[in-house]
């Protein structure tokens, strides 16, 4: 745990001991300078990392380490731009002051995706690239599964389709990526990027809509058809008129 505020460290450590029994050993540091040798010797599975610290930030810590094989969970005060960049990069975060329920969820997410945690360094590089853009429209979305990490521009995404607890992401060039995230999660991540939830199982990129017929079917640029839920038809008409 790395945070320049002792009170934040104390709270996070207490919550972890109380609510996350799987975490058996905890070390704390109040600066990047303190944290670096500790990470090297302790070899943690998770680093809870404050983003904003005096002198050197949490980002400085990660860019200093040549190779790392741990999960990063950022801890941060609310900053919409930074949080969206984190989520686009398939990284995790907790808002300060940390809530025990959100902490438990973050640790459970870590346990679920530990199999591809070595890709964390690649995800972090994507995050740094995103946050340096200065514009959310230029963000690349990181798609990670057990075997690969893929980075896509939003205009490469034609549509997303729910399949149980997975999401099939249909890309240009007839490519499909299967993600362990739910469609609800992608709907939240892509808020503000003009994607339209036209059905409980479908999220579409309006830039790839070729036509919308009288039967309530969207014809997409890759030749696929997407059913529009009855209760979403008025919303879709208004959205398409606005995009026009």
C-alpha positions in Angstrom: 0.0 0.0 0.0 1.5 3.3 -1.1 0.0 6.6 0.0 1.5 9.8 1.4 -1.4 10.3 3.8 -1.0 8.1 7.0 -4.7 8.3 7.7 -5.5 6.8 4.3 -3.0 4.0 4.8 -4.4 3.2 8.2 -7.9 3.1 6.9 -7.1 0.9 3.9 -5.0 -1.5 6.0 -7.7 -1.8 8.7 -10.4 -2.5 6.0 -8.2 -5.1 4.3 -7.5 -6.9 7.6 -11.2 -6.8 8.5 -12.8 -7.7 5.1 -10.2 -9.4 2.9 -8.9 -12.4 4.9 -7.2 -13.8 1.8 -4.6 -11.0 2.0 -2.3 -12.4 4.6 0.6 -9.9 4.7 0.6 -6.1 4.2 3.4 -3.6 3.8 3.0 0.2 3.6 5.0 3.1 2.2 4.4 6.8 2.2 6.4 7.7 -0.9 7.8 6.3 -4.1 11.3 6.3 -2.6 10.0 4.1 0.3 7.9 1.9 -1.9 10.5 0.9 -4.6 12.8 -1.2 -2.4 9.8 -2.6 -0.5 8.2 -3.9 -3.8 11.5 -5.4 -4.8 12.0 -7.3 -1.6 8.4 -8.1 -0.7 7.2 -9.1 -4.2 3.6 -8.2 -3.6 0.6 -9.7 -5.5 -1.3 -6.4 -5.3 -0.1 -2.8 -5.0 -2.8 -0.4 -3.8 -1.3 2.8 -5.2 -2.3 6.4 -4.6 -2.1 8.4 -7.8 -1.5 11.9 -6.4 1.5 12.2 -4.1 4.0 15.1 -3.6 7.4 14.9 -5.3 6.7 11.6 -7.3 3.3 10.3 -8.3 2.0 6.7 -8.4 2.6 6.9 -12.2 6.2 7.7 -11.5 6.5 4.6 -9.4 5.2 2.3 -12.2 7.3 3.8 -14.9 10.4 3.4 -12.7 10.0 -0.4 -12.5 11.4 -2.3 -15.5 9.3 -5.4 -15.0 6.5 -6.1 -12.6 4.2 -9.0 -12.0 1.6 -7.6 -9.6 -1.8 -6.2 -9.9 -2.2 -2.5 -9.5 -5.3 -1.1 -7.8 -5.2 2.7 -8.0 -6.6 4.7 -5.1 -7.7 8.2 -6.0 -10.0 11.1 -5.2 -12.6 11.6 -7.9 -11.2 12.6 -11.2 -13.5 11.7 -14.1 -10.9 12.0 -16.8 -8.3 9.8 -15.0 -10.9 7.3 -14.0 -12.1 6.8 -17.5 -8.6 6.4 -18.7 -8.0 3.7 -16.1 -11.2 1.9 -17.0 -10.4 2.1 -20.8 -7.1 0.4 -20.0 -8.7 -2.5 -18.1 -7.0 -1.4 -14.9 -8.8 -1.1 -11.5 -9.3 1.7 -9.0 -10.9 2.6 -5.7 -12.3 6.0 -4.8 -11.1 7.6 -1.6 -12.2 7.4 1.1 -12.2 3.7 0.4 -15.4 1.8 1.0 -15.3 -1.8 2.4 -17.7 -3.1 -0.2 -15.8 -1.7 -3.1 -12.5 -3.0 -1.6 -13.9 -6.5 -1.4 -15.2 -6.3 -5.0 -11.7 -5.1 -6.2 -10.0 -8.0 -4.5 -12.5 -10.4 -6.0 -11.9 -9.0 -9.4 -8.1 -9.4 -8.8 -8.6 -13.1 -7.9 -10.8 -13.6 -11.0 -8.3 -12.1 -13.5 -5.0 -13.1 -11.9 -4.3 -15.4 -14.8 -3.4 -12.4 -17.0 -2.0 -10.1 -14.4 1.5 -10.3 -16.1 -0.1 -8.1 -18.8 -0.5 -5.3 -16.3 2.6 -3.5 -17.6 1.1 -3.4 -21.1 -2.2 -2.2 -19.7 -0.4 0.5 -17.8 1.4 1.7 -20.9 -2.0 2.0 -22.7 -3.3 4.0 -19.7 -0.3 6.4 -19.9 -0.9 6.8 -23.6 -4.6 7.4 -23.1 -4.2 10.0 -20.3 -1.6 11.9 -22.3 -4.0 12.3 -25.2 -5.9 15.1 -23.4 -9.1 14.0 -25.1 -11.4 11.1 -24.3 -12.3 10.6 -28.0 -8.7 9.5 -28.6 -8.6 6.8 -25.9 -7.8 3.2 -27.0 -9.9 0.5 -25.3 -7.8 -2.4 -23.8 -9.4 -5.8 -24.3 -7.8 -8.4 -22.1 -8.4 -12.1 -21.7 -6.4 -15.1 -20.5 -4.2 -15.2 -23.6 -3.9 -11.7 -25.0 -4.3 -8.0 -24.7 -5.7 -6.1 -27.6 -6.0 -2.3 -28.0 -8.7 -0.8 -30.3 -9.8 2.6 -31.3 -13.5 3.1 -30.7 -14.3 3.5 -34.4 -13.0 -0.1 -34.9 -15.8 -1.4 -32.7 -19.0 -2.1 -34.7 -21.1 -3.5 -31.9 -21.0 -5.5 -28.6 -23.3 -8.4 -27.8 -24.0 -10.0 -24.4 -23.6 -13.7 -24.1 -24.2 -14.8 -20.5 -21.5 -13.1 -18.4 -19.3 -12.5 -21.4 -19.4 -9.9 -24.1 -18.7 -10.6 -27.8 -17.1 -7.5 -29.3 -17.4 -7.3 -33.1 -14.6 -5.3 -34.8 -13.8 -4.2 -38.3 -12.3 -6.8 -40.6 -14.8 -9.5 -39.3 -12.8 -9.9 -36.1 -14.5 -10.9 -32.8 -13.1 -10.6 -29.3 -14.7 -12.4 -26.4 -14.3 -10.5 -23.1 -15.0 -11.6 -19.6 -16.6 -8.3 -18.8 -20.3 -8.0 -18.9 -22.2 -5.8 -21.4 -23.3 -3.6 -18.5 -19.7 -2.9 -17.6 -18.9 -1.9 -21.2 -22.1 0.3 -21.3 -20.7 2.2 -18.3 -17.2 2.4 -19.6 -18.4 3.8 -23.0 -20.8 6.4 -21.5 -20.2 9.7 -23.3 -18.8 8.0 -26.4 -22.2 7.9 -28.3 -22.6 4.1 -28.2 -26.3 3.2 -28.0 -27.8 0.5 -25.8 -30.6 -0.6 -28.2 -31.4 -3.9 -26.4 -30.5 -5.6 -23.2 -28.1 -7.7 -25.2 -26.8 -5.2 -27.7 -24.7 -2.0 -27.6 -23.9 -0.5 -31.0 -21.6 2.1 -32.5 -23.9 4.5 -34.4 -21.1 5.2 -36.8 -21.5 1.7 -38.1 -25.3 1.8 -38.6 -26.1 1.5 -42.3 -29.9 1.6 -42.0 -32.8 1.1 -39.6 -35.8 -0.7 -41.2 -39.6 -0.6 -40.3 -39.3 -4.0 -38.6 -37.1 -2.4 -35.9 -33.9 -4.0 -37.2 -30.5 -2.2 -37.4 -28.3 -3.1 -40.4 -24.7 -2.7 -39.4 -21.7 -2.1 -41.6 -20.4 -5.6 -41.3 -23.6 -7.0 -42.7 -25.0 -8.1 -39.3 -28.5 -7.3 -38.1 -29.4 -6.1 -34.6 -32.9 -6.2 -33.1 -34.0 -3.0 -31.4 -36.1 -3.5 -28.2 -39.6 -2.0 -28.5 -39.0 0.3 -25.5 -35.8 1.5 -27.1 -37.2 2.5 -30.5 -38.1 6.1 -29.6 -34.7 6.6 -27.9 -33.0 5.3 -31.0 -34.9 7.5 -33.4 -34.1 10.6 -31.2 -30.4 9.5 -31.0 -30.0 9.0 -34.7 -31.7 12.3 -35.4 -29.3 14.0 -33.0 -26.3 12.3 -34.6 -27.5 13.4 -38.0 
